[in-house]
Amino acid sequence: MKAAFVIFDRVTALDFVGFFDPVTRLKSMKILDDFEWRVCATSRSVVDDRGLRMEADSVGEPLDSYDLLYVPGGFGTRPLQHDRAFVDWLKTAAGARLKVSACTGALLLGAAGFLRGRRATTHPSAYEELVPYCASVVRERVVDEGDVITARGVSAAIDAGLHVVQRLAGTEARERIAAQMDYPYRWKP
C-alpha cells in the first residue's frame, strides 16, 4: 500500500496531521509493514493557513503510482479548485483505489471529478460550494462511498484516518491505534 498525502499553500495543518497520524501508525505500530507514503505537492515547500512551513517529498510528480490519495482542506482549496494545472495534477490519481479528503479537500476531489455521482461531505461552511461536484451533500462526519471517503470539518480528519485504518487492517487495528493516540471517540456510520 502506497499513500500520497497532498499539501498546498494555505492547507489547514490539522486536516493534514489528523489523517496522517493514525494512518501512518499502520507502519510504525507494525500492523502493515508494507505501508509507505510520500508527502506530495506542486512545490517543495508550502505554508499552512497559520504560517507553519511544510516540505514535500515529491514535487509535481504524477500521482498514478499511489493506492491511496489523501487531500486535506484549508483556505487554499478555494482558489486551487479553479487552478487547472493543480486539478490536472490531482487527476493523475484517478487510478488510486482509495481517495480521501477532509474538510474542504472535498472541493479539490470534486474539481478533479472524483465525486461525480456520489454523496460527499465537507466543512459546513462549504456545503454550497460542494453541491456542483457531487450527487448530494451529506451532513455526516464521514461519508464512505467505497473508493471515495470524505470527512467533514477539521477534527473529522482523525475520524477519517481511523476509518481508513479499519478499512485497511480491521477493527482491532483501529482500536489499537485509537488507544495509542488516546482518542476515545468513535464515529458511527
C-alpha positions as a Markdown table, in Angstrom:
| # | Residue | x | y | z |
|---|---|---|---|---|
| 1 | Met | 0.0 | 0.0 | 0.0 |
| 2 | Lys | 1.5 | 3.3 | -1.1 |
| 3 | Ala | -0.1 | 6.6 | 0.0 |
| 4 | Ala | 0.1 | 10.1 | -1.4 |
| 5 | Phe | -0.5 | 12.9 | 1.2 |
| 6 | Val | -1.1 | 16.1 | -0.6 |
| 7 | Ile | -0.1 | 19.5 | 0.8 |
| 8 | Phe | -0.5 | 23.0 | -0.7 |
| 9 | Asp | -0.2 | 26.6 | 0.4 |
| 10 | Arg | -2.9 | 27.6 | 3.0 |
| 11 | Val | -3.6 | 24.0 | 3.9 |
| 12 | Thr | -5.0 | 23.5 | 7.4 |
| 13 | Ala | -2.3 | 21.6 | 9.3 |
| 14 | Leu | -4.8 | 19.7 | 11.5 |
| 15 | Asp | -6.6 | 18.5 | 8.4 |
| 16 | Phe | -3.3 | 17.0 | 7.2 |
| 17 | Val | -2.0 | 15.7 | 10.5 |
| 18 | Gly | -5.3 | 14.4 | 11.8 |
| 19 | Phe | -5.4 | 11.9 | 9.0 |
| 20 | Phe | -1.7 | 11.4 | 8.6 |
| 21 | Asp | -1.1 | 10.4 | 12.3 |
| 22 | Pro | -3.5 | 7.4 | 12.6 |
| 23 | Val | -2.8 | 6.1 | 9.0 |
| 24 | Thr | 1.0 | 6.2 | 9.3 |
| 25 | Arg | 0.8 | 4.3 | 12.6 |
| 26 | Leu | -0.1 | 1.3 | 10.5 |
| 27 | Lys | 3.6 | 1.2 | 9.7 |
| 28 | Ser | 5.1 | 2.5 | 13.0 |
| 29 | Met | 3.0 | 0.1 | 15.1 |
| 30 | Lys | 3.9 | -2.8 | 12.7 |
| 31 | Ile | 0.4 | -3.5 | 11.6 |
| 32 | Leu | 1.0 | -3.2 | 7.9 |
| 33 | Asp | 4.8 | -3.5 | 7.2 |
| 34 | Asp | 4.4 | -2.7 | 3.5 |
| 35 | Phe | 2.6 | 0.6 | 4.1 |
| 36 | Glu | 4.6 | 3.5 | 2.7 |
| 37 | Trp | 3.9 | 7.1 | 1.9 |
| 38 | Arg | 5.1 | 10.4 | 0.4 |
| 39 | Val | 4.1 | 13.9 | 1.1 |
| 40 | Cys | 3.2 | 15.3 | -2.4 |
| 41 | Ala | 2.9 | 18.9 | -3.6 |
| 42 | Thr | 3.4 | 21.1 | -6.7 |
| 43 | Ser | 6.2 | 23.0 | -4.9 |
| 44 | Arg | 8.9 | 21.8 | -2.5 |
| 45 | Ser | 7.8 | 24.0 | 0.4 |
| 46 | Val | 4.3 | 25.1 | 1.4 |
| 47 | Val | 3.0 | 27.3 | 4.2 |
| 48 | Asp | -0.2 | 26.4 | 6.0 |
| 49 | Asp | -3.0 | 28.9 | 6.8 |
| 50 | Arg | -1.3 | 30.0 | 10.1 |
| 51 | Gly | 2.3 | 30.2 | 9.0 |
| 52 | Leu | 3.6 | 26.6 | 9.5 |
| 53 | Arg | 6.1 | 25.6 | 6.8 |
| 54 | Met | 5.9 | 22.1 | 5.5 |
| 55 | Glu | 8.2 | 20.3 | 3.0 |
| 56 | Ala | 7.2 | 17.9 | 0.3 |
| 57 | Asp | 8.9 | 14.6 | -0.6 |
| 58 | Ser | 7.6 | 14.6 | -4.1 |
| 59 | Val | 7.2 | 17.7 | -6.2 |
| 60 | Gly | 4.9 | 17.7 | -9.2 |
| 61 | Glu | 5.4 | 14.1 | -10.0 |
| 62 | Pro | 2.3 | 12.2 | -11.3 |
| 63 | Leu | 0.2 | 10.6 | -8.6 |
| 64 | Asp | -0.6 | 7.5 | -10.7 |
| 65 | Ser | 1.6 | 5.1 | -8.7 |
| 66 | Tyr | -0.3 | 5.5 | -5.5 |
| 67 | Asp | -3.0 | 3.3 | -4.0 |
| 68 | Leu | -4.3 | 5.9 | -1.6 |
| 69 | Leu | -4.7 | 9.7 | -2.2 |
| 70 | Tyr | -5.4 | 12.0 | 0.7 |
| 71 | Val | -6.4 | 15.6 | 0.2 |
| 72 | Pro | -6.7 | 17.9 | 3.3 |
| 73 | Gly | -8.7 | 21.1 | 3.4 |
| 74 | Gly | -7.9 | 24.7 | 4.2 |
| 75 | Phe | -8.3 | 28.2 | 2.7 |
| 76 | Gly | -6.0 | 27.2 | -0.2 |
| 77 | Thr | -8.6 | 24.9 | -1.6 |
| 78 | Arg | -10.8 | 27.8 | -2.7 |
| 79 | Pro | -8.5 | 29.1 | -5.5 |
| 80 | Leu | -7.0 | 25.7 | -6.2 |
| 81 | Gln | -10.3 | 24.2 | -7.2 |
| 82 | His | -10.2 | 26.5 | -10.2 |
| 83 | Asp | -6.5 | 26.1 | -10.9 |
| 84 | Arg | -6.4 | 23.9 | -14.0 |
| 85 | Ala | -2.7 | 22.8 | -13.5 |
| 86 | Phe | -3.3 | 21.7 | -9.9 |
| 87 | Val | -6.6 | 19.9 | -10.7 |
| 88 | Asp | -5.0 | 18.2 | -13.7 |
| 89 | Trp | -2.2 | 17.0 | -11.3 |
| 90 | Leu | -4.8 | 15.6 | -8.9 |
| 91 | Lys | -6.5 | 13.8 | -11.8 |
| 92 | Thr | -3.3 | 11.7 | -12.3 |
| 93 | Ala | -4.5 | 9.9 | -9.2 |
| 94 | Ala | -7.6 | 8.6 | -11.0 |
| 95 | Gly | -6.5 | 5.0 | -10.6 |
| 96 | Ala | -5.9 | 5.2 | -6.8 |
| 97 | Arg | -8.0 | 2.5 | -5.1 |
| 98 | Leu | -9.0 | 4.9 | -2.4 |
| 99 | Lys | -9.4 | 8.7 | -2.5 |
| 100 | Val | -10.0 | 10.5 | 0.8 |
| 101 | Ser | -10.5 | 14.1 | 1.8 |
| 102 | Ala | -11.1 | 16.1 | 5.0 |
| 103 | Cys | -12.9 | 19.4 | 5.2 |
| 104 | Thr | -12.7 | 21.5 | 2.0 |
| 105 | Gly | -10.3 | 19.0 | 0.5 |
| 106 | Ala | -13.6 | 17.6 | -0.9 |
| 107 | Leu | -13.7 | 20.7 | -3.2 |
| 108 | Leu | -10.5 | 19.5 | -4.8 |
| 109 | Leu | -11.6 | 15.9 | -5.1 |
| 110 | Gly | -14.8 | 17.3 | -6.7 |
| 111 | Ala | -12.9 | 19.6 | -9.1 |
| 112 | Ala | -10.9 | 16.5 | -10.2 |
| 113 | Gly | -14.2 | 14.7 | -11.0 |
| 114 | Phe | -13.8 | 12.1 | -8.2 |
| 115 | Leu | -17.1 | 12.9 | -6.5 |
| 116 | Arg | -19.3 | 12.9 | -9.6 |
| 117 | Gly | -22.5 | 10.9 | -8.9 |
| 118 | Arg | -21.6 | 10.3 | -5.2 |
| 119 | Arg | -22.6 | 11.5 | -1.8 |
| 120 | Ala | -20.0 | 13.7 | -0.1 |
| 121 | Thr | -19.4 | 16.0 | 2.8 |
| 122 | Thr | -17.1 | 18.9 | 3.7 |
| 123 | His | -16.8 | 21.6 | 6.3 |
| 124 | Pro | -20.3 | 23.1 | 6.9 |
| 125 | Ser | -19.2 | 26.5 | 5.7 |
| 126 | Ala | -18.5 | 25.0 | 2.2 |
| 127 | Tyr | -21.7 | 22.8 | 1.7 |
| 128 | Glu | -23.0 | 25.1 | -1.0 |
| 129 | Glu | -19.6 | 25.1 | -2.8 |
| 130 | Leu | -19.6 | 21.3 | -2.9 |
| 131 | Val | -23.1 | 21.0 | -4.5 |
| 132 | Pro | -21.9 | 21.2 | -8.1 |
| 133 | Tyr | -19.3 | 18.5 | -7.7 |
| 134 | Cys | -21.4 | 15.6 | -6.3 |
| 135 | Ala | -24.8 | 13.9 | -6.3 |
| 136 | Ser | -25.7 | 15.1 | -2.8 |
| 137 | Val | -24.1 | 16.8 | 0.1 |
| 138 | Val | -24.4 | 14.8 | 3.3 |
| 139 | Arg | -24.2 | 16.4 | 6.7 |
| 140 | Glu | -22.4 | 13.4 | 8.3 |
| 141 | Arg | -19.0 | 13.3 | 9.9 |
| 142 | Val | -17.5 | 10.8 | 7.5 |
| 143 | Val | -19.1 | 9.6 | 4.2 |
| 144 | Asp | -17.8 | 6.3 | 2.8 |
| 145 | Glu | -18.7 | 5.8 | -0.9 |
| 146 | Gly | -16.5 | 2.8 | -1.4 |
| 147 | Asp | -13.4 | 4.1 | -3.2 |
| 148 | Val | -14.0 | 7.7 | -2.1 |
| 149 | Ile | -14.3 | 8.9 | 1.5 |
| 150 | Thr | -15.0 | 12.5 | 2.5 |
| 151 | Ala | -14.9 | 13.9 | 6.1 |
| 152 | Arg | -16.5 | 17.0 | 7.5 |
| 153 | Gly | -14.6 | 19.7 | 9.3 |
| 154 | Val | -11.0 | 19.9 | 10.6 |
| 155 | Ser | -11.2 | 17.4 | 13.5 |
| 156 | Ala | -13.1 | 14.9 | 11.3 |
| 157 | Ala | -9.7 | 14.2 | 9.7 |
| 158 | Ile | -8.9 | 12.0 | 12.7 |
| 159 | Asp | -12.1 | 10.0 | 12.3 |
| 160 | Ala | -11.4 | 9.6 | 8.6 |
| 161 | Gly | -7.9 | 8.4 | 9.4 |
| 162 | Leu | -9.2 | 5.8 | 11.9 |
| 163 | His | -11.9 | 4.8 | 9.4 |
| 164 | Val | -9.3 | 4.1 | 6.7 |
| 165 | Val | -7.2 | 2.2 | 9.3 |
| 166 | Gln | -10.2 | 0.0 | 9.9 |
| 167 | Arg | -10.9 | -0.5 | 6.2 |
| 168 | Leu | -7.2 | -1.4 | 5.5 |
| 169 | Ala | -6.4 | -3.5 | 8.6 |
| 170 | Gly | -9.6 | -4.3 | 10.5 |
| 171 | Thr | -11.4 | -3.3 | 13.7 |
| 172 | Glu | -8.7 | -4.5 | 16.1 |
| 173 | Ala | -6.1 | -2.3 | 14.3 |
| 174 | Arg | -8.4 | 0.7 | 14.6 |
| 175 | Glu | -8.9 | 0.1 | 18.3 |
| 176 | Arg | -5.1 | -0.4 | 18.9 |
| 177 | Ile | -4.2 | 2.8 | 17.1 |
| 178 | Ala | -7.1 | 4.9 | 18.7 |
| 179 | Ala | -5.9 | 3.7 | 22.1 |
| 180 | Gln | -2.3 | 4.6 | 21.3 |
| 181 | Met | -3.5 | 8.0 | 20.3 |
| 182 | Asp | -5.6 | 8.3 | 23.4 |
| 183 | Tyr | -8.6 | 9.0 | 21.1 |
| 184 | Pro | -11.7 | 7.8 | 22.9 |
| 185 | Tyr | -14.3 | 9.0 | 20.4 |
| 186 | Arg | -16.0 | 6.6 | 17.9 |
| 187 | Trp | -17.7 | 7.9 | 14.8 |
| 188 | Lys | -20.5 | 5.6 | 13.9 |
| 189 | Pro | -21.9 | 5.5 | 10.3 |
